[in-house]
Amino acid sequence: MEAISIGLLGLGTVGTGVVKIIENHQDKIMHQVGCPVKVKKVLVKNVNKERDISITKEMLTTNAEDILNDPEIDVVIEVMGGVEETKDYLTKALQNKKHVVTANKDLMALHGAKLLQQASQSGCDLFYEASVAGGIPILRGLVDGLASDRINKLMGIVNGTTNFILTKMSKQQRTYNEVLKEAQELGFAESDPTSDVEGLDAARKMTILATLGFSMNISLEDVKVQGISKVTEEDIRYGSQLGYTMKLIGVAQRDNEKVEVSVQPTFLIDSHPLAAVNDEFNAVYVFGEAVGETMFYGPGAGSMPTATAVVSDLVNVLKNMRLGVNGKGAVAPQYKKKLKEANEIFSKYFLRLQVKDEVGVFAEITSIFSQHGVSFEKILQLPVKEKGLAEIVLVTHHASLADYENILVELRDLKTVQTVKSSYRVEGGIVQ
């Protein structure tokens, strides 16, 4: 049978992996789709650059139009990154009746709804499994495997860089700056790590997960984001004494048709399955009304895991071509977006205070919590080097975000409170 031709936008780490899998797994792919698959053209910045794959210069181009306007190319795979220019490329590809596979979470978080609409209008497939959690088939799990269930909560570690940093800080009692430098040297963190460490990368992935999981158009602006750059080794040590492990956790939760989506450093009870996910690995915990609790775990990045997800999407496109059902799988969001207010978001909280070491100080603090109806689950009082000061670590019972934020304001106004050292969400489990 005639070969299916692929146009590849980008030949970096993931693009190289895609070419290798298509070449090395050709027999398996042919068995599934019934015909050969070949990469016809690849968009690169420099055609003369040396590469560790066997690819001819005739296959390389610096002009995207050579791919987007080629009538022989059936599918465009995008692994070049970027947002605005890339959006224009993929829009044109879809308008030209080419199916699209992308690994671009930034693009899908910001412009996914418009691209999916264009794909539907053009009768094309647009798949993006590799945009979230690398080689873990979480998106396909939500769309296909759990299609009959109602998802009420998604909670996960979706950024390998921050998980690597927090794992090393926890297990080796090292500072954030020390471990960040090591992560950069090992290639787990970029030279400018802002997108990862400030939670932006994870927020984009949670936008995609919440949109699919809740069948609701969630935008990046709906996600409350806090990064890990201010997490200290003391925070982690005190949390450990209380039985908690620190992770950067994305949470998307639905209650009474209203949703909350956030990314923030979170203390997990040590027995939680996500607490055992270490180094650069990712995991997403899903709670469905029928299935109960499930967890998807695996490598969250890297050339071959991400390329595996990309080529798996490609295989699905080719199967749909054989069946003649391309562009018919996309389902518009079912529900109108309704976001929770601060008084509807509930959690436990870890709070670390430095206070004057005087009689009556703790009574003042407990009085503020009591006025807002918030009680304590755990309390630690610790000595500090500065004379006349003491440190108090508290873990609350469930409280609304509105009450907790008001408590923080009132604590900062107390003359006996020297400083609020840190504050983090606490998760004891999926079912609240």
N, C-alpha and C positions, 0 to 999 in steps of 0.2 A: 504494500500500500504506500501511497505518497506520504512523504515525511511532513510533519508539522514543523513550521519554522518559528523560531523564537527570536525576539529582539530584546537585548539586555541593556538596561540603562545603569551603568556603573560596573566597575570591575575591581572593587576593593576587596576587603576581607570576605564579605558575604557573597559578592558577585563571583569571586574565584571559587568559593565553595559550591555555588550553584552549577558552574560549568563542570566542576569535577564530578558532582553527583549525576548530572545528566549523562556524562561520558561513561562513568564507572558503573552506573546502575541502568544502563540502556536496556539490557535484557528484561529487567523487572518492569521498567516503565512500558516497554513494548508489549509485555504480557498483559498489562492492565489496560492499555489504551488501544492496542491493536495496530499500531503503526510506529515507525521510527520518529524520534524527536531530535531536532538539531538546532543549535544556536547559530543563527545566520549572521547577525550583526550585533556589535557591542559598542556602546557609547563610552568613550574614555576621554580623559583630559590630554593624555600624551600617548600617541601611538607607538613611540619609540622606547617607552619604558620597558625594562626587563621584568618578566613575570614568571612565576613558578608553575605555569600551566602551558600546555602546548596549544597555542592559538596563533593563527597566521595574521599578518598585518592587514591582509585584505578583508578580514572580518572586523577590523577595528575602524571606528570613525569618531571624529570630534564634532560631528553635526547630527543633532538629534533627528532632524528631518529625514535623514537616510533610513531611519527606523520607522518613524511615525507615518511616513508617506509611502512606505514600501508595501504594495498590495500583496506580496507573497508572505509577509510576516503576519501570523495569526494571533500571537500572544506577545504582549510587552511585559517584561519583568522589571520592576523598578527597585534597585538597591543602591541608588546614588545618594539618597538623603536630600535635605533641603525641603523648602515648603512652597514658596510662591512659583518659582520657575518649574519645579517638579509638578505642581498642580496643573500648570498650563500644559505641560507635556502629556500628562495622563488624561486630561480633558480632551486633548486633540486625538490621542490614541483611541479613546472610547468613541468619539465622534466619527472616527475612521473605521469603526466596527471591529476594533481590536480588543480582545479580552486583556484584562490587566491583573497582575499579581504584584503586590507591594509589601515591603517590610517596614514601611515608614510610619511609625506611630505618631510623630509630630504632624504629619500631613493628615492622617486619618482623624486625629483628635480635633484638628482645626477645620478641616474641609471635607471630612468623610461623608457627611449627609449629602452635600452637593455632588460629590463624585459618584455616590451610589445612585442618586437620582439620574445622573447622566448615563450611567451604566444601564439602568432600567429602560430609559428612553431609547438607547441604542441597541437593546437586546443583547447586551454583553455581560459577562461575569466580571466582578471586581472582588478579589479575595485578598485578605490581609492577615492571615493567621500569624505570620512571623512578626507582626508589629507589637505583640504583647508576649512577654515571657519566652522569647527565643524558640527553643525546640519543644516547648510544652504545648500540646494541642488544646489549650483552654478555650479559644474562641469556637473551635469546632465542637468542643464538648458542650458549650452553652447552646449553640445554635442547633446542633443535631442530637447529641447524646442526651441532653436534658430538655429537649424541645417540648415535651409534654408536661414538664413540671413548672411550678411557679417559684422563681428564685427570690428569696427575701434578703439574703445577705451574701456579699462577696468580701473576702478579707484576704490580703496577701502580701507577700514580699515580691515585688515586681521590679526591683532594681538590684542587680548583682554587685555594683560598685559599693553602694551603701551597706549592703549585707556583709560584704567582705570586710569593710572598715569596722563595723560594729562587732563582728565576730572576733576580729583580732583584738579590739579594745577590751572585750569581755573576757576572752580566754587568756590573754597575755598581759593584762593590766597595763596597757600602753595608752598614750595620749592620742587624740584625734589627729593632730598634725603629723605625728610620727607615722601612723598607719596610712594616712593619706599619701604621704611621700612614697611609702613602699608600694601602695596600690598603683601609683603613677609609674614607678619603675618597672612593675610587673605587667603593665599594660591594662590593668583593670580600671584605671581612672584616666581621664583625659588630662592634658596639660592645664586646661581650664575646666575644672570639675563642677562648675556651678550648677549645670542642669541636673546632674546626678545628686550632689550632696544637699542641694536646697529643695529637693523633692519634685522638681519640675518634670523630669522624665517619668517618674512614677505617677504623677498627676495625669499626664497625657494617657498613660496606659489605663488608669482607673476610669478616665472618661470613656474610653472605648468599652471597657468591661461593663460599666454601669449602663451604658446605652444599650448594649446587647442583652445583659442580664435582666434589666427591668423593662425592655422594649419602650424606651423613653428617650427623647432627644436631650441627653446631658451634654453640656458644653464645658470647656476647660475652665471658664469663669465660675462655674458652680462648685468647683473643688476647693476646699479649704486646705492650704498647703503650708507645711512647716518642715524645714530640713533638719539635718543632723549636725550641722557645723558647730552648734553650741552645746552639744552633748559632751559631758566631761567624764573622766574615769571615775570621779567620786560618785556621780549620778549612777553609773553602772554598778559600782561596788555596793552602794546602799540598796539599790534595787535587788541585787543578788542576795543580800542579807535577808530581804523580805520575801525571797522566793520568786523573783521575777527575772526575765531575760529581755534586754532591750533590742528592738527591731524597728526599722522604718516600715510602717504598716499602712497600706491603703485599705480603706474601709468604704464600702458602698452598702447602705442598709435601707430597706423599705419597711415602713410601718404605716398602716392605715392609708395606703396610696401616696404617702409623702416620703421623699427620699433625702438622704444625706450622703455626701461623698467627701472624703478627706484623705489626706496623706500626712502623717506626722510620726515622730519618734514615739513609740508605744512600749510600755512594759507589759509583756505577756507572762502569765503565770507559767512557771517552768514546765508544767505538765501539758501545756498546749502543743499540738503537733507542729505549729509554725516555729515554736521556740527552738526546735531541733534542726531547723533549716539553716545551714551554716555556709560561710565563705561566699562564693559568687553564685550559689544556687538560688533559684526562685521557687516559689510555691504559691498556689492560690487555693484558698479554702472556700468552698461553696456550700450554702445551706439552702436546700429546696424543701418545699412543704411535703412532697411525696418521698423523695429519695433520702432526705435527712442530710447528714454531713458527708461531704466528699472532699478530697484534696488532690490537686494536680501538682506534681513535683518534678523538677528536672533542671537541666542547664538553662539559664536565662539569656545567654548570649553566646558569642563565639561563631567562628566561620561555619563549621559543619552543622551544629545544632540549628542555627537560624536558617541556613541553606536547606536543611531537611524540611523545615516548615514551608519554605518558599516552593520547593519542588513538589511537596505534597499538594499545595494549592494548585500548582500547574497541572498535576495529574487529575485533580477534580475538574479543572477547566476542560481538559481534553476528554474526559469521560462525558461531560455535558455536551461537548461538541458531537461526540459519537451518537448521543441520544437525542440531539436536537433540542435541548432544553436550556441553552445558555440564556442568562438574563432573567430567568423565571424563578430563581431561588430567593431573591431579595424580598424581604417583608418590611413594609413601612412600620415605624414605631406605633405600638397599639395605644399607648397611654399619653395623656397630656402631662407635661412636666409640672410636678408640684414639689417644691423644696421645703424641708422642715425649717421652722424658726428655731432660734437658740433655746427657747423653752421646751422644745419638742425633742431635743437631742440629749440623750442620757448616757452617762459613762461613769466609771470610777476614775479617780485622779490621784496621781502621785505628786506631792508638793514638798519642796525642800525650802526651809526658812532659816535664816540666821537672825537670832533675836538677842536682846539684852538678857543677861543671866540674872534676872531679878524675880522676887516673889510676886506672884499674881500675873505674870506675863502669859502663861499658858491659859489661865482663866479668861483673859481678854481674847485670846485667839479662839478658844472653844465657844465663847459667847457669840462671836461673829458667825461661826459655822451654824450654831444652834438657831440663830435668828433666821437663817435661810433654810432651816430644816435639813441640814446635811450632817451626817454622823461619820465617825471614824471607824475604819476596819482594822488599821494597823498604825502603830505609833513607835517611832524611835527617837530618843534624845541622845545627842552625841556631843562630846566636848570638842572645842575648837582651840587653835593655837592662840588667837587673840584673847587677851584677858578681858573678862567681863561679858563675854559672848557665849552663846550656846547655839547648837544647831538642832532643829527639829525636823524630822521627816514624817510625813503623814500620808496615809492612803485612805481615801474616803470610800464610803459606800456610794451607790449610784446617785448621781445628782444631775440636774439639768445643766446644760452649758451656760444658760442665762444666770442661774444662781451662782455657779462656780466663778464666772467672770466678775460678778458683783462682789463676791467674797475676795477675790484677788485685789480689786480696787480698794476695798476697805482695809485689807491687811497692809497694803503699801502705804496707807495713810496713818497707820498706827506708829506712834513715836518709838514704841518698844520693839518694832520689827526693823532690824537693820537693813535687810534685803530679802527679796524673794529670789532664791538662788536658781531654782528650776521648777518646771511644772510639766507633767506628761500625762497622757491618757493611759489608762490601765485596762487591759482586756483579760477577763478571766475565762472566757470561752465564747463559743458562737451563740449559743442560746442565752438571751438576756432575760 
